[in-house]
Amino acid sequence: MNTRWPRSLSCVIATAMSSALLIGCGGEKHGRSCSGHRGKDLSGRTVAGDDLLQKTLHCVNLEGSTLTGLVSEANLRHGNLYKARLTGASLENVDLREADLRGADLSSVSLSQVDLRGADLSDAMLGKGLLENVSFGGAHLSDVDLRAASLTHVDLTKADLSGADLSGAALSDSDLRGARTRDTDLSTTTWENVVCPDGSRSNAGTSCTSHLT
């Protein structure tokens, strides 16, 4: 028996099958890539910092890769670092604006002069990290792990810190104006000369825990 499907239904079925092929039968997630532009593919590899030295690699694909050593003066804007591993690595003067670092492991990382404005670090791990002169303006940091991290001269203006864990973290000379802190764990965070989310300033006797937004 020859069954003819209505044209509209056939289109729906074809679209569903194409979507299934793109994401995989198990619904596996992947990082975000640049629309209409494919960057260099370094996914799933071990990448030494020297390989990225002073390179301009917009939209680079580093999904699931391991970065080692010192990454310096690299432009990785819009890069895909979904679930990348940077444990113990050092990044200096690196442009990661609007990059996808969801689920990335940056435990004990050292970040200096790193631009992460508009980047997505949801569920990333930065526990025990040393962050100095880092820009997170407008970044997505929901559910990020910043336990026992040190943040000095860090810009967190209008960042989304919802559900983030900053227990034991030390913030100094940093700016959190307009940051979203719903369900953020700040129970044992220390504050020194920090602009609080509501615009007030912490000092030796005042924390930002009662000046959130």
Phi, psi and chi 1 to 4 in degrees:
 res  aa     phi    psi   chi1   chi2   chi3   chi4
   1 MET       -  127.4  179.2  176.7  174.5      -
   2 ASN   -95.1  108.9 -174.5   15.8      -      -
   3 THR   -95.6  126.0  -57.5      -      -      -
   4 ARG  -103.7  118.7  -66.3  177.6   62.6   86.6
   5 TRP   -81.9  143.6  -64.2   97.5      -      -
   6 PRO   -58.4  144.6  -23.2   33.2      -      -
   7 ARG   -56.1  -41.6 -177.9  176.8  177.1   83.4
   8 SER   -64.2  -39.7   59.3      -      -      -
   9 LEU   -69.1  -37.6 -178.9   57.2      -      -
  10 SER   -60.8  -39.7  -62.0      -      -      -
  11 CYS   -64.3  -40.2  -69.2      -      -      -
  12 VAL   -63.4  -44.4  171.2      -      -      -
  13 ILE   -64.1  -43.3  -66.8  172.0      -      -
  14 ALA   -62.6  -41.1      -      -      -      -
  15 THR   -63.8  -42.8  -58.9      -      -      -
  16 ALA   -63.5  -41.5      -      -      -      -
  17 MET   -65.9  -39.1  -69.2  177.9   66.9      -
  18 SER   -64.2  -40.7  -62.3      -      -      -
  19 SER   -64.5  -39.7  -61.7      -      -      -
  20 ALA   -63.4  -38.7      -      -      -      -
  21 LEU   -66.7  -35.4  -71.2  170.7      -      -
  22 LEU   -69.5  -40.9  -73.9  170.9      -      -
  23 ILE   -96.5  -11.4   64.8  174.3      -      -
  24 GLY    88.7  154.5      -      -      -      -
  25 CYS   -63.6  -28.8  -65.1      -      -      -
  26 GLY   -90.2    6.9      -      -      -      -
  27 GLY    68.0   31.3      -      -      -      -
  28 GLU   -61.3  135.8 -176.5  179.7   -1.1      -
  29 LYS   -92.1  151.7  -66.7 -177.6  179.0  178.9
  30 HIS  -134.3  166.5  -69.4  -77.2      -      -
  31 GLY   -74.0  166.7      -      -      -      -
  32 ARG   -85.1  136.1  -71.0 -171.5  -72.4  -90.7
  33 SER  -108.3  161.5  -59.8      -      -      -
  34 CYS   -67.9  137.2  -66.5      -      -      -
  35 SER   -71.2  123.3  176.3      -      -      -
  36 GLY    74.4    8.9      -      -      -      -
  37 HIS  -145.6  126.2  179.3   81.1      -      -
  38 ARG  -106.2  121.2  174.8  176.6  -72.9 -174.6
  39 GLY   -88.3 -179.4      -      -      -      -
  40 LYS   -61.7  136.2 -172.2  170.0 -176.5  176.7
  41 ASP   -96.3  106.8 -172.3    1.3      -      -
  42 LEU  -120.5   25.1  -62.5  171.7      -      -
  43 SER   -68.5  145.3   59.5      -      -      -
  44 GLY    67.6   19.4      -      -      -      -
  45 ARG  -115.9  169.2  -52.9 -179.6 -171.0 -178.3
  46 THR   -96.3  118.8  -63.4      -      -      -
  47 VAL  -116.7  119.5  179.9      -      -      -
  48 ALA   -77.5  146.3      -      -      -      -
  49 GLY   -55.4  -35.1      -      -      -      -
  50 ASP   -61.7  -26.8  -72.0  -15.3      -      -
  51 ASP   -71.5  -15.4  -64.9  -25.8      -      -
  52 LEU  -110.8   -0.8  -57.3  175.0      -      -
  53 LEU   -55.9  121.6  177.4   64.5      -      -
  54 GLN    56.0   24.9  -62.6 -179.2  -22.0      -
  55 LYS   -92.2  145.0  -64.5  -73.0 -178.0   62.5
  56 THR  -104.3  107.4  -63.1      -      -      -
  57 LEU  -130.2   64.3  -64.3  168.9      -      -
  58 HIS   -57.6  137.5  -69.1  172.2      -      -
  59 CYS    64.9   20.9  -55.0      -      -      -
  60 VAL   -58.7  143.9   63.4      -      -      -
  61 ASN  -101.4  105.1 -176.1    3.0      -      -
  62 LEU  -117.7   26.3  -72.6  159.7      -      -
  63 GLU   -59.7  126.5  179.2  173.1  -37.8      -
  64 GLY    69.7    8.8      -      -      -      -
  65 SER   -84.3  163.6  -66.4      -      -      -
  66 THR  -112.8  119.8  -60.7      -      -      -
  67 LEU  -101.3  129.8  -84.9   64.3      -      -
  68 THR  -123.8  156.1   62.7      -      -      -
  69 GLY    74.7 -148.6      -      -      -      -
  70 LEU  -102.4  121.9  171.1   62.9      -      -
  71 VAL  -102.8  115.9 -178.9      -      -      -
  72 SER  -130.3  138.7  178.7      -      -      -
  73 GLU    53.8   40.2  -60.1  179.4   43.8      -
  74 ALA  -104.9  143.4      -      -      -      -
  75 ASN  -106.9  102.4 -170.1  -30.1      -      -
  76 LEU  -115.4   32.7  -51.0  177.8      -      -
  77 ARG   -58.4  138.5 -170.7  171.8 -177.8 -179.7
  78 HIS    64.7   16.1  -66.2  -73.1      -      -
  79 GLY   -68.8  155.1      -      -      -      -
  80 ASN  -101.7  101.0  173.6   11.4      -      -
  81 LEU  -115.1   32.5  -73.2   85.5      -      -
  82 TYR   -57.7  123.5  178.1   72.2      -      -
  83 LYS    54.5   29.8  -68.8 -164.6  173.3  178.6
  84 ALA   -73.8  158.7      -      -      -      -
  85 ARG  -116.1  117.1  -67.1  174.2  -69.6  -83.4
  86 LEU  -125.6   27.9  -64.9   88.4      -      -
  87 THR   -56.1  121.6  -51.3      -      -      -
  88 GLY    74.2    3.4      -      -      -      -
  89 ALA   -77.1  167.5      -      -      -      -
  90 SER  -124.1  133.3  -62.9      -      -      -
  91 LEU  -123.9  125.9  -82.5   68.6      -      -
  92 GLU  -130.5  130.1  -65.1 -179.1    1.4      -
  93 ASN    53.0   51.8  -62.9  -61.6      -      -
  94 VAL  -112.7  134.9  176.0      -      -      -
  95 ASP   -97.1  110.0 -172.4  -12.4      -      -
  96 LEU  -122.7   32.0  -78.6  163.9      -      -
  97 ARG   -60.0  133.0  -77.2  175.7  -70.5  173.2
  98 GLU    58.4   24.2  -59.6  176.1   52.2      -
  99 ALA   -79.7  158.7      -      -      -      -
 100 ASP  -101.0  104.7 -175.5   -3.5      -      -
 101 LEU  -117.8   27.5  -69.7  111.8      -      -
 102 ARG   -60.4  131.8  -69.6  173.5  -62.4  147.0
 103 GLY    68.9    9.8      -      -      -      -
 104 ALA   -72.8  148.3      -      -      -      -
 105 ASP  -102.0  103.7 -172.4   -8.6      -      -
 106 LEU  -115.0   32.0  -63.9   96.2      -      -
 107 SER   -59.3  135.7  -56.4      -      -      -
 108 SER    58.4   23.9  -58.9      -      -      -
 109 VAL   -76.0  155.9   73.8      -      -      -
 110 SER  -115.8  117.7  176.3      -      -      -
 111 LEU  -117.9  126.4  -56.3 -179.9      -      -
 112 SER  -137.7  126.3  177.5      -      -      -
 113 GLN    56.1   45.6  -59.8  -73.7  -11.9      -
 114 VAL  -106.3  131.6  175.8      -      -      -
 115 ASP  -101.9  109.6 -166.2  -15.8      -      -
 116 LEU  -119.0   27.6  -76.5  151.9      -      -
 117 ARG   -63.0  130.3  -74.6  176.0  -68.8  172.9
 118 GLY    73.6    3.3      -      -      -      -
 119 ALA   -75.2  160.1      -      -      -      -
 120 ASP  -111.0  108.2 -167.4  -15.4      -      -
 121 LEU  -114.1   26.5  -66.1   96.8      -      -
 122 SER   -55.3  132.4  -56.6      -      -      -
 123 ASP    65.6   11.8  -61.8  -57.0      -      -
 124 ALA   -76.3  159.4      -      -      -      -
 125 MET  -113.9  115.9  -67.0  173.4  -77.1      -
 126 LEU  -125.2   22.8  -69.8  101.8      -      -
 127 GLY   -57.3  137.4      -      -      -      -
 128 LYS    63.5   17.9  -63.4 -177.2  179.4  179.8
 129 GLY   -75.8  155.9      -      -      -      -
 130 LEU  -113.1  105.9 -178.9   60.7      -      -
 131 LEU  -114.8  120.9  -73.7   63.9      -      -
 132 GLU  -137.6  129.3 -173.1  171.3    0.3      -
 133 ASN    55.4   52.3  -65.9  -51.3      -      -
 134 VAL  -111.7  139.0  176.9      -      -      -
 135 SER  -107.9  116.9  -61.3      -      -      -
 136 PHE  -114.6   21.1  -74.2  111.2      -      -
 137 GLY   -54.0  123.3      -      -      -      -
 138 GLY    69.2   12.1      -      -      -      -
 139 ALA   -79.1  157.5      -      -      -      -
 140 HIS   -96.0  110.9  -59.2  -81.2      -      -
 141 LEU  -122.9   29.5  -65.8  156.3      -      -
 142 SER   -66.5  134.1   55.4      -      -      -
 143 ASP    60.6   21.5  -60.3  -51.4      -      -
 144 VAL   -75.6  148.8   71.7      -      -      -
 145 ASP   -99.2  108.5  179.4   -1.6      -      -
 146 LEU  -119.7   28.9  -80.7  160.4      -      -
 147 ARG   -62.6  132.2  -71.4  177.2  -67.2  175.6
 148 ALA    59.0   22.4      -      -      -      -
 149 ALA   -83.9  155.7      -      -      -      -
 150 SER  -110.7  121.4  173.7      -      -      -
 151 LEU  -120.9  112.0  -65.1   85.0      -      -
 152 THR  -124.5  130.0  -54.9      -      -      -
 153 HIS    53.6   49.9  -63.3  -67.7      -      -
 154 VAL  -108.4  131.5  172.3      -      -      -
 155 ASP   -95.2  112.7  176.5   15.5      -      -
 156 LEU  -119.0   25.3  -74.5  156.9      -      -
 157 THR   -63.1  129.8   53.8      -      -      -
 158 LYS    59.6   20.2  -62.7 -175.7  178.7  179.0
 159 ALA   -78.6  152.0      -      -      -      -
 160 ASP   -97.3  104.3 -175.4    0.1      -      -
 161 LEU  -104.9   22.0  -72.7  157.8      -      -
 162 SER   -58.9  126.0  -57.3      -      -      -
 163 GLY    74.4    4.8      -      -      -      -
 164 ALA   -72.3  154.9      -      -      -      -
 165 ASP  -112.9  106.2 -171.4  -10.6      -      -
 166 LEU  -112.0   24.4  -78.2   83.9      -      -
 167 SER   -63.2  130.7   55.3      -      -      -
 168 GLY    77.3    0.7      -      -      -      -
 169 ALA   -77.0  153.2      -      -      -      -
 170 ALA  -118.8  118.6      -      -      -      -
 171 LEU  -109.9  131.1  -80.7   79.0      -      -
 172 SER  -143.9  141.7   61.0      -      -      -
 173 ASP    49.6   42.0  -59.9  -49.5      -      -
 174 SER  -120.5  167.5  -62.7      -      -      -
 175 ASP  -127.6  118.7 -167.1  -17.2      -      -
 176 LEU  -116.0   20.3  -81.1   78.4      -      -
 177 ARG   -57.1  127.7  -82.2  176.9  -66.0 -175.1
 178 GLY    76.0    4.4      -      -      -      -
 179 ALA   -69.6  141.5      -      -      -      -
 180 ARG   -90.5  126.6  -76.4  173.7  -79.6  179.6
 181 THR  -127.8   31.3   53.0      -      -      -
 182 ARG   -65.6  127.3 -178.6  176.5 -178.9 -179.4
 183 ASP    60.7   21.2  -62.1  -37.1      -      -
 184 THR   -79.1  134.5  -54.9      -      -      -
 185 ASP   -87.1  105.4 -172.4  -12.3      -      -
 186 LEU  -119.7   24.7  -59.8  164.0      -      -
 187 SER   -62.0  -36.8   55.7      -      -      -
 188 THR  -124.6   25.7   53.4      -      -      -
 189 THR   -75.4  142.1  -54.9      -      -      -
 190 THR  -107.2  147.3   58.4      -      -      -
 191 TRP  -128.5  135.8  -45.7   82.3      -      -
 192 GLU  -143.8  110.6 -177.4  179.9  -12.8      -
 193 ASN    54.2   54.1 -167.6   33.6      -      -
 194 VAL  -110.8  135.3  175.2      -      -      -
 195 VAL   -81.0  117.5 -179.9      -      -      -
 196 CYS   -74.8  164.6  -56.7      -      -      -
 197 PRO   -54.2  -31.8  -31.8   38.8      -      -
 198 ASP   -88.5    4.6   67.1   -3.8      -      -
 199 GLY    96.5  -10.9      -      -      -      -
 200 SER   -76.3  172.1   61.1      -      -      -
 201 ARG  -123.2  135.8 -172.9  178.7  -67.0  -87.0
 202 SER   -78.1  157.1   72.2      -      -      -
 203 ASN  -144.4 -168.1   52.8   43.6      -      -
 204 ALA   -57.5  -30.1      -      -      -      -
 205 GLY  -108.7    1.9      -      -      -      -
 206 THR  -133.0  129.4  -53.8      -      -      -
 207 SER   -99.3 -179.7   74.7      -      -      -
 208 CYS   -95.5    0.8  -76.6      -      -      -
 209 THR   -63.2  -23.9   52.3      -      -      -
 210 SER  -104.7   15.1   57.6      -      -      -
 211 HIS  -132.0   47.0  -63.2  -82.5      -      -
 212 LEU   -97.1  173.0  -52.2  177.2      -      -
 213 THR  -120.8      -   56.4      -      -      -
